[in-house]
């Protein structure tokens, strides 16, 4: 007879994160990869601010960390 160990479950203790009350308190970012017709690969960075979703940005250019920071300040 083979014994199976029970899985350990993650238990989170502590308080809830603070509520967002103003713009620029929380950002979400995502990278999307695709290939265009000429077989060139592109990578798109999507930035969305949690409260003012209208202030999102898409960047399909070559970018570094300073460029990402610049878009987040906009």
C-alpha positions, -999 to 999 in steps of 0.1 A, spaced: 0 0 0 13 34 -10 8 63 13 1 98 -1 11 128 20 -15 154 25 -7 187 8 3 217 29 -20 246 26 -9 283 27 -23 301 57 -21 339 55 -23 357 88 -24 394 94 -45 424 84 -60 433 51 -40 457 28 -49 494 31 -77 507 9 -66 528 -21 -77 564 -17 -59 583 -44 -42 579 -78 -7 564 -81 -10 541 -51 -12 509 -71 -2 499 -106 -7 467 -126 16 458 -155 16 431 -181 38 421 -210 22 407 -242 44 390 -268 34 386 -304 49 382 -339 39 406 -368 35 395 -404 71 401 -412 80 375 -385 94 402 -362 87 397 -326 72 425 -306 66 429 -269 40 453 -256 40 467 -220 6 475 -206 4 498 -175 -29 503 -157 -33 525 -127 -57 509 -102 -80 539 -95 -78 560 -127 -80 533 -154 -83 559 -181 -46 568 -174 -33 535 -189 -4 534 -214 7 510 -241 43 509 -253 55 487 -282 89 502 -285 123 492 -271 123 504 -235 143 502 -203 134 507 -166 137 545 -169 112 545 -197 87 524 -177 91 548 -148 85 578 -171 52 562 -183 41 556 -148 45 593 -139 23 604 -168 
